[in-house]
Amino acid sequence: MSKRNWREFDNPVSKNTMDSSGSPRAREDLPVRVKRIKAGKKGKTITLIQGLNLDRSEARSLLKRMKSQCGTGGTIKEDEIELQGDQVLAVMRFLETQGYRPKRAGG
């Protein structure tokens, strides 16, 4: 593996979506994790999707389709998508139809 210079941090896409050969990673190669959590949400359950590595407009579009499919609300916080309620199975099926290979994380 070659050493990189400090400019690697200028472009977040280069770190997250490029493999060691320098070619972009395919959707099925991304480490997408789907988990259900309760902590810090006043006891409310949410479904958290991590690792999609999308730009803001693509993430909004995907979130809109997910919310429509699940019939629930949701938001984008940092690089994660949050959906209200326990939607793990529905989200995993949806992401598989979109070409991702999601894995269930957590309990």
N, C-alpha and C positions, 0 to 999 in steps of 0.2 A: 504494500500500500504506500503510495507516495505521500510525502508530507505536503501540507497545504500552507499557504501563507495567510496572513491576517485578513485578506480580502474575501475569504470563504464566508465570512459572516455578513458581508454586504448583501448577498443574494440568498434569502432563505430557501429558495427553490432548489438551489444546488445541493444543499445538505440533505433535504428531506426527500426529494423525489429523484435523485440521481443515484445510480449504483456505482460500484467501484470502477467500472469501465467507462463511466461518463455518459452513458445513455439513460434516458428517462425511464423511471420504473413504471410498469404497467399497473393498472388498477388492482389486478389480482395479486400483485406482489406486495402491496401496501399492508402494513400491520394494523388493520382496522379492528378496534376492540369495542364491544358493546357490553355495557354493564348497568345493573340496577343499583341505585344507592339511595340512602335516606339521610345520611349524616348532614347536619347543618341546614336542613330544609324544613325545620319545624315539624319533623315527623312525616313529611310528604315524600312519596316515592317518585324518583325521576329516573329516566333512562338516559345514560350518557354515552355518546359516540365519540371515540377518539381515533386519531390517526388518518383522517381522510386527506389531509394536506391539499385543501382546495383554496382558491382565492375567495375573497369575500362574496363576489357576485355568484359564483358557482355554488358556494355553501348556502347562500340564501335560496337559490333555486331548488337545491336538493332538500333543504329544510321545508320549503313550501309543499313539495310533493310528499314528503314524509308525514307532515302534519295532516294533509288531506287523506292519505292512506290510513293513518292511525286514528283519525278523528279526534285529535287532541291538540293542545297548544305546545309551543316550544320556542327556543331561542338559541342564539349563537353566543357563546362566551369564550373569549380568547380563541383557541383553535379547536374547541369542542362544541358539539351540538347537544343540547339538552331537550328532551321531550317530557311532558308531564305524564306521570303514571308509569306502570310497568308495561312497557311496549317492546321488550327485548325480542321476543319471537317475531313480532310483526316487522320490526326494524331489520332483523337479520334476513328475513325473507325478501324484504324490499331491496336491501343492499345487494343481495345475490342476483336479483333481476337486473340491477344496474351494473353488474360486472365485477363487484368487489367480492372478496372472500373474508367475511367478518368472522371473528371468533368471540365467543362469550367469555367475559372476564368477571371476576368477583364471584359473589355467592348467589 
